């Protein structure tokens, strides 16, 4: 019996929920941050599990940054700040979709970072998965969701052809006037009134540090991180 191509696509889209709770964060050999000026922090639940930022790898490769996690983590350069109206963008290449995990994991950009490196971290991020979905979430300092616990699919988000295949996403977060928008591959996939993003328990301000955000057990190559 042969599966249709449409059924195969559906199976690729759906996370392997039955394995989700079984997949613990691995330790990456030779981990740590080796890019000058950058620092990082793993999520609180990773810290409680005994993981540190040295269990993931953040390294320079030519003009690119090669990231391998490990625990869920965020990385930033304290000199990278944005305020007022701006756009932060970068290109994320997952060279082998799901090569380190049992279900798709996200990667993307965060903005509005304050209290970075402390238990009062506050930021908003937009991240894509290699199965065609994206998620907008934040820490304020408690986690908060803007488009659901597991995000949502969007045709603009690229899908890998299969496990072990490459997939690339161009991700951007823009702040303009009273709006905050996330774009993936040139298409706005989510937009919010700034007042809703900076409400109680969410982002303190859209002004702050910007940087990179990665789910656990993920390998990604990042290029073109810029602010304009």
C-alpha positions in Angstrom: 0.0 0.0 0.0 1.4 3.4 -1.0 1.0 6.6 0.8 -0.2 9.6 -1.3 2.1 12.7 -1.5 -0.6 14.7 0.3 -0.6 12.3 3.3 3.1 12.4 3.5 3.0 16.1 3.6 0.5 16.0 6.5 2.7 13.6 8.4 5.7 15.9 7.9 3.6 18.9 9.2 2.4 17.3 12.4 5.0 17.2 15.2 5.7 13.8 16.6 3.8 14.4 19.8 4.2 10.9 21.1 8.0 11.5 21.3 7.9 15.1 22.5 8.0 14.3 26.2 10.7 11.6 25.6 13.2 14.0 24.0 15.5 15.5 26.6 18.1 18.2 25.8 21.4 16.7 24.8 24.9 18.0 25.7 26.9 19.3 22.7 30.5 18.3 22.6 32.9 21.3 22.5 30.0 23.6 23.6 30.1 27.2 24.7 30.2 30.6 23.1 33.2 31.4 21.0 32.0 34.5 19.1 33.5 37.6 20.5 31.1 40.0 22.2 28.2 37.5 22.4 26.7 35.9 25.5 23.7 33.6 26.1 21.4 32.0 28.6 19.4 28.7 28.6 15.8 28.7 29.7 14.8 28.4 33.3 13.6 24.8 32.9 16.9 23.8 31.4 18.7 25.4 34.3 16.5 23.4 36.7 17.5 20.2 34.8 21.2 21.0 35.3 21.9 22.4 31.8 24.1 25.4 31.1 24.9 27.5 28.1 28.1 25.4 27.7 25.9 22.5 26.8 25.1 24.2 23.5 27.6 25.5 20.8 27.6 29.0 19.3 30.6 29.5 17.0 31.7 31.6 14.1 32.1 30.0 10.6 33.3 32.6 8.1 30.6 35.3 8.1 28.0 32.9 9.5 27.2 31.8 13.0 26.8 28.0 13.5 24.5 27.1 16.4 24.0 23.6 17.8 21.7 23.0 20.8 21.6 21.3 23.4 19.2 23.1 25.8 16.8 25.8 24.6 18.8 29.1 24.6 18.9 32.7 23.6 22.0 34.5 22.4 22.8 38.2 22.1 25.5 40.8 21.9 24.8 43.5 24.6 25.8 46.2 22.1 22.9 45.2 19.7 20.0 47.4 20.7 17.0 48.7 18.8 14.5 51.5 19.6 11.7 53.4 18.0 10.8 52.1 14.5 13.1 49.3 13.3 13.4 45.9 11.6 15.7 43.1 12.8 16.2 40.3 10.3 18.4 37.2 9.7 18.5 34.1 7.5 18.3 30.7 9.2 19.5 27.6 7.4 18.7 24.2 9.0 21.1 22.0 7.0 19.5 18.7 8.0 15.9 19.0 9.2 15.3 17.2 12.5 18.8 15.6 12.5 19.0 16.1 16.2 15.4 15.7 17.3 12.3 13.6 17.1 10.0 16.5 16.2 10.4 20.0 14.6 12.0 22.7 16.8 12.0 26.5 16.2 14.6 29.1 15.7 14.3 32.8 15.2 14.8 36.4 16.3 14.0 38.2 19.6 13.5 41.9 20.3 12.9 44.2 23.3 15.3 42.3 25.5 15.7 43.7 29.0 17.1 42.0 32.1 19.0 39.7 29.8 21.0 37.0 31.6 18.9 37.3 34.8 15.8 35.5 36.0 13.9 38.7 35.0 14.6 38.3 31.2 11.9 40.0 29.1 11.7 39.7 25.3 9.5 38.8 22.4 10.5 36.3 19.7 9.3 35.1 16.3 10.6 31.7 15.2 10.0 29.3 12.4 9.9 25.5 12.2 11.1 23.5 9.2 7.6 21.9 8.8 5.9 25.1 7.7 4.8 26.6 11.1 5.8 29.6 13.1 5.4 30.8 16.7 5.4 34.2 18.4 6.1 34.0 22.1 7.9 35.8 24.9 9.1 35.9 28.4 7.8 38.6 30.7 9.5 37.1 32.8 6.9 34.3 32.8 6.3 32.8 29.3 3.5 34.3 27.3 2.0 33.3 23.9 0.8 35.4 21.0 -0.3 32.8 18.6 -0.9 29.7 20.7 1.1 27.1 22.5 2.3 25.4 19.4 2.2 28.2 16.9 0.4 27.9 13.6 1.0 26.9 10.0 1.5 29.5 7.2 2.2 29.0 3.5 5.1 31.5 3.7 7.1 29.3 6.0 9.3 26.9 4.0 9.0 23.1 4.6 11.9 20.7 4.4 11.4 18.0 1.7 11.9 15.4 4.4 13.9 14.5 7.5 17.6 15.2 6.9 16.9 17.6 4.1 17.9 21.4 4.2 15.4 24.2 4.8 16.0 27.9 4.9 13.9 30.7 6.5 14.3 34.5 6.3 12.8 35.9 9.5 12.2 39.5 10.5 10.5 41.4 13.3 9.5 45.0 12.5 8.3 47.7 14.9 6.6 50.6 13.1 4.3 53.1 14.7 1.8 51.2 16.8 2.4 47.8 15.2 4.7 44.8 15.7 5.0 42.4 12.8 6.7 39.1 12.2 7.7 38.3 8.6 8.9 34.9 7.3 10.4 34.7 3.8 9.1 38.2 2.9 5.5 37.7 4.0 4.0 39.1 7.2 2.7 36.1 9.0 1.6 37.8 12.2 1.0 41.4 13.4 -0.1 42.9 16.7 -0.9 46.3 18.1 2.0 47.4 20.2 -0.3 47.9 23.1 -1.2 44.2 23.0 2.4 43.1 22.9 3.4 45.4 25.8 0.4 44.6 28.0 0.8 43.5 31.6 2.7 40.3 31.9 4.2 40.6 28.4 6.9 42.7 26.8 8.1 45.7 28.9 8.9 47.7 25.8 9.8 47.1 22.1 13.0 49.0 22.9 15.9 46.9 24.0 18.4 44.2 23.0 17.8 42.0 20.0 19.3 38.6 19.4 18.7 35.0 18.4 16.5 32.3 19.9 16.8 28.5 19.4 14.8 25.5 20.5 16.5 22.5 22.0 18.4 19.8 20.0 18.6 22.0 16.9 21.4 22.8 14.4 21.1 26.0 12.4 23.5 28.3 10.5 22.6 32.0 10.8 23.7 34.7 8.3 22.8 38.4 7.8 21.7 39.4 11.2 21.0 43.1 10.8 19.0 46.0 12.1 17.7 48.9 10.0 
